[in-house]
């Protein structure tokens, strides 16, 4: 069962408004059959302090990643996770989270790898829901088990691997990390442990557009004209481009993938989730240092 689209005028400006919902829409539809709300945060303890009523938690690290290989879970484990969360193949899944929906966008992107059709992001995420004084609860819902088929991932359309990036050198590429990481001054975000890669810098030819520039002060997405000014006016992209985005492990770049794909309507955007932790440690792959041109 698919829930109706949010027809809020603000969302209509985007290429795919069906991929967003407002806090008002979510409040109106909480409890509707066919809807499951998923919270996914950087702070994995945040859900326990209070969450949107009825929301289930998805832990990006323990539930979406394979515990042995550097990869995502396979189709069988994803189906089991969905069933446990009460999600069916035709469920409308609305994601939200902390930090401008940073990890929520990542979870949505992983669901996309499995072809889950109706995935939406709460515009403004957890911050806007809380700022508006909307209800939070510590009650963990007991959802009926879902019936989810085993569907193997299709990585080709939205995921890039190191070999793909090597073949993509010289083509549109966006490094969404902080300027310090891009230049090579830092190996991780400011105020985080400086670890994870042997070398600092960026993939040759990449443009630096920090991911959070797409978010307004209230954590909602900026208007489409402001997004086009950033990604097209400043970074030189255009809607027909074949674009690769990356960050450190693929989570911040999932947010930019969402912006380019669903808000600006780019048809071919791939997220290189190996990102700098792979590229910066790999033998015989080129890097550049210094600020964005």
Buried (B, 14 or more C-beta within 10 A) or exposed (E): EEBEBBEBEBBEEBBBBBBBBBBEBBBEBBEEEEBBBBBBBBEBEBBEEBBBBBBBBBBBEEBBBEEEEEEBBBBEBBBEBBBBBBBBBEBBBBBBBBBBBBBBBBBBBBBBBBEBEBBBBBBBBBBBBBEEEBEBEEEEBEEEEBEBEEBEBEBEEBBBBBEBBBEBBEEBBBBBBBBBBBBBBBBBBEEEEBEBBEBBBBBEBBBBBBBBBBBBEEBBBBBBEBBBEBBBEBBEBEBEBEBBBBBBBBBBBBBBBBBBBBBBEBEBBBBBBBBBBBBBEBEEBEBEEEEBE
